[in-house]
Amino acid sequence: MNDERRRKQLADFLRSRRLRLAPRDAGLLVDTSRRRTPGLRREEVASLSGISLPWYTALEQGRDIHVSVQVLESLVRILRLSSDERNHLLVLANHSSLPQPKEDDSVPTSLQQILDRMGTYPAYIIDKRWNVLAWNQISGTLCGDLSRAPELERNMLWRVFEVEESKSRIVNWENVASTMVAHFRSRLAWYMNDSWYQELFDKLYGKSEEFRTLWNRQDVSGALEGEQIIHLPEAGVLTFRYHTFKISESSAFAMRVFTPLEKSGTDVQLEELLK
């Protein structure tokens, strides 16, 4: 079942990347006025990549065939895939694997101490499933009382789409949500054998039209940093740059830290919140 799902995702991904690329961008001088759909045709991708049409068609049909790295690299070049998209393609084609980190049950006291000493910088620790496991005081002020939240509501992706209190505070919600969905697509491919990821996907896809819309874009990203703007009635607009740091090579934990954007006044607002 997992292999079938992987091949289906590979087929959908290739089709979406093919349809977004205009013939002229691939170096083809053709009349596109009579085309029913935008983008390249299957036969054009096959020809430009130096593979047979039946072989490429089998890929887009999700059939069980083995594809060499050389063929995939040719598709990367023709479809003009980004580095993140290339990695995603290799994972879906089963030519890349992720070292499995050790499963941690709880956050060590030493890591909680680091969080507590971050002062006015909001910071929290997440596991490989993006569940928030530990946080500092200012994070609780910005995100609400996570200690009382059900397990699912401590998941970063779920909170962005399905926890209204959290969702409504994010001023640049569409940018944050689209980045997270693109990153989640990469993680779902890496952890396809973990049923938890598929269950979360099914819940979000079934409940959220916004998630479905973003998911169907087929965007992929490995970005672990970005900008987030939060509005709190008691503090106003707070602007952050966030970075995510892996705790260690053997750990499933990562720490996300939000630093106030320079000259935004956010650092002063945070100090006032902690008084």
NORTAUR-V471237 format. One record per backbone hydrogen bond with DSSP energy under -0.5 kcal/mol. CO is the residue of the C=O (numbers start at 1). NH is the residue of the N-H. E is the energy in kcal/mol with one decimal. If there is no record, write none. Layout:
CO;NH;E
CO;NH;E
//
This chain:
1;5;-2.4
2;6;-2.5
3;7;-2.4
4;8;-2.0
5;9;-2.3
6;10;-2.3
7;11;-2.4
8;12;-2.4
9;13;-2.4
10;14;-2.5
11;15;-2.2
12;16;-2.3
13;17;-2.2
14;18;-2.3
15;19;-2.3
16;20;-1.0
17;21;-0.5
18;21;-0.9
18;40;-2.1
20;22;-0.6
22;25;-0.9
22;26;-1.0
23;26;-0.8
23;28;-2.8
24;27;-1.2
28;30;-1.0
30;32;-0.7
32;35;-1.3
41;45;-2.0
42;46;-2.6
43;47;-2.3
44;48;-2.6
45;49;-2.0
46;50;-0.9
46;51;-2.3
47;50;-0.7
52;56;-2.2
53;57;-3.0
54;58;-1.9
55;59;-1.4
56;60;-2.0
57;61;-1.0
58;63;-2.4
59;62;-1.4
63;65;-1.6
68;72;-2.0
69;73;-2.8
70;74;-1.7
71;75;-2.0
72;76;-2.4
73;77;-1.9
74;78;-2.4
75;79;-2.9
76;81;-2.1
77;80;-0.5
82;86;-2.8
83;87;-2.3
84;88;-2.1
85;89;-2.5
86;90;-2.4
87;91;-2.1
88;92;-2.6
89;93;-2.1
90;95;-3.3
90;96;-0.5
91;94;-1.6
97;99;-0.5
99;101;-0.6
102;104;-0.5
102;252;-0.8
108;111;-0.9
108;112;-1.6
109;113;-2.2
110;114;-1.5
111;115;-2.2
112;116;-2.5
113;117;-1.4
115;118;-1.7
116;119;-0.7
118;121;-1.8
120;122;-0.8
122;258;-3.0
123;136;-1.6
124;256;-2.7
125;133;-3.1
125;134;-1.2
126;254;-2.1
127;130;-2.0
130;156;-2.8
131;127;-1.5
131;133;-0.6
134;125;-2.8
136;140;-1.8
137;141;-1.8
138;142;-2.0
139;143;-3.1
140;144;-1.9
144;146;-1.4
145;148;-1.1
146;149;-0.9
150;153;-0.7
151;154;-1.6
152;155;-1.5
154;132;-3.1
155;159;-2.5
156;160;-1.7
157;161;-1.3
158;162;-3.7
158;163;-0.6
159;163;-1.0
162;164;-0.8
163;166;-0.6
163;167;-2.9
164;168;-2.9
165;169;-0.6
166;169;-0.7
166;170;-0.6
167;170;-1.1
169;171;-0.8
169;231;-2.8
170;173;-0.9
171;173;-0.7
172;176;-2.2
173;177;-3.4
174;178;-2.4
175;179;-1.9
176;180;-2.1
177;181;-2.4
178;182;-2.1
179;183;-1.9
180;184;-2.8
181;185;-2.0
182;186;-1.1
182;221;-1.5
183;187;-2.0
184;188;-2.9
185;189;-1.5
186;190;-2.0
187;191;-2.8
189;192;-1.0
191;194;-2.0
193;195;-0.8
194;197;-1.1
194;198;-0.9
195;199;-2.4
196;200;-2.3
197;201;-2.5
198;202;-2.7
199;203;-2.2
200;204;-2.5
201;205;-3.1
202;206;-1.9
203;207;-1.8
204;208;-2.8
207;209;-0.6
208;212;-2.0
209;213;-2.4
210;214;-2.1
211;215;-3.0
212;216;-2.3
214;217;-1.1
214;219;-0.5
215;218;-1.8
224;244;-0.9
226;242;-2.9
228;230;-0.5
228;240;-2.5
229;171;-2.7
229;172;-0.7
230;232;-0.5
230;238;-3.6
232;235;-1.5
232;236;-3.7
236;232;-2.6
238;230;-3.0
239;261;-2.7
240;228;-1.9
241;259;-2.9
242;226;-1.6
243;257;-2.6
245;255;-3.3
248;251;-0.9
250;102;-1.8
253;247;-2.0
254;126;-2.7
255;245;-3.3
255;257;-0.5
256;124;-1.9
257;243;-2.1
257;259;-0.6
259;241;-2.5
261;264;-1.6
265;269;-1.9
266;270;-2.4
267;271;-1.7
268;272;-1.9
269;273;-1.7
270;274;-1.5
272;275;-0.9
//
